[in-house]
């Protein structure tokens, strides 16, 4: 049987929202705490001025923290991307790399806060860097984690409230 992290890398690379950005997932750690993405400057990624399109720079970072948290936290939690921001530092003129990392501390905090309060919102960060380690973009992802029980009650309350209007 193929380990989940191995076929997840294949699935990521076949997923249209990743495939069409020009990005490729290079590796996924067995515990899903680390993931590496490559975004080359090529026919699929260059813009009008010959550098990597800003949309590709963001899209190459978009789904990964959410999927990593879903895999790590398991079926007892709901995980959503709640927001994002990108600060472009330099034009991407060569291949860019993203190293997504979730520490044990971040995971434990997300789990404990969600367990204690029902839900927890926090920011995670990843940079788009070139082979020399120069930062070309700083990406912030705002994540939402809730216990499944809390989330179901929240959605039910929202539906009840919208039914009153």
BELZICOR-V700965 format. One record per backbone hydrogen bond with DSSP energy under -1.0 kcal/mol. NH is the residue of the N-H (numbers start at 1). CO is the residue of the C=O. If there is no record, write none. Layout:
nh:NH co:CO
nh:NH co:CO
This chain:
nh:7 co:3
nh:8 co:4
nh:9 co:5
nh:10 co:6
nh:11 co:7
nh:12 co:8
nh:13 co:9
nh:14 co:10
nh:15 co:11
nh:18 co:15
nh:19 co:15
nh:20 co:16
nh:21 co:18
nh:24 co:38
nh:26 co:36
nh:27 co:36
nh:29 co:34
nh:32 co:29
nh:35 co:100
nh:36 co:27
nh:37 co:98
nh:38 co:24
nh:39 co:96
nh:45 co:42
nh:46 co:42
nh:47 co:51
nh:50 co:47
nh:52 co:92
nh:53 co:45
nh:57 co:53
nh:58 co:54
nh:59 co:55
nh:60 co:56
nh:61 co:58
nh:67 co:63
nh:68 co:64
nh:69 co:65
nh:70 co:66
nh:71 co:67
nh:72 co:68
nh:73 co:69
nh:74 co:70
nh:77 co:74
nh:78 co:146
nh:80 co:144
nh:82 co:142
nh:83 co:142
nh:85 co:140
nh:87 co:138
nh:89 co:136
nh:90 co:136
nh:96 co:39
nh:97 co:129
nh:98 co:37
nh:100 co:35
nh:102 co:33
nh:107 co:103
nh:108 co:104
nh:109 co:105
nh:110 co:106
nh:111 co:107
nh:112 co:108
nh:113 co:109
nh:114 co:110
nh:115 co:111
nh:116 co:112
nh:117 co:113
nh:118 co:114
nh:120 co:145
nh:122 co:143
nh:124 co:141
nh:126 co:139
nh:128 co:137
nh:129 co:97
nh:130 co:134
nh:133 co:130
nh:136 co:128
nh:137 co:128
nh:138 co:87
nh:139 co:126
nh:140 co:85
nh:141 co:124
nh:142 co:83
nh:143 co:122
nh:144 co:80
nh:145 co:120
nh:146 co:78
nh:147 co:118
nh:148 co:76
nh:151 co:147
nh:152 co:148
nh:153 co:149
nh:154 co:150
nh:155 co:151
nh:156 co:152
nh:157 co:153
nh:158 co:154
nh:159 co:155
nh:160 co:156
nh:161 co:157
nh:162 co:158
nh:163 co:159
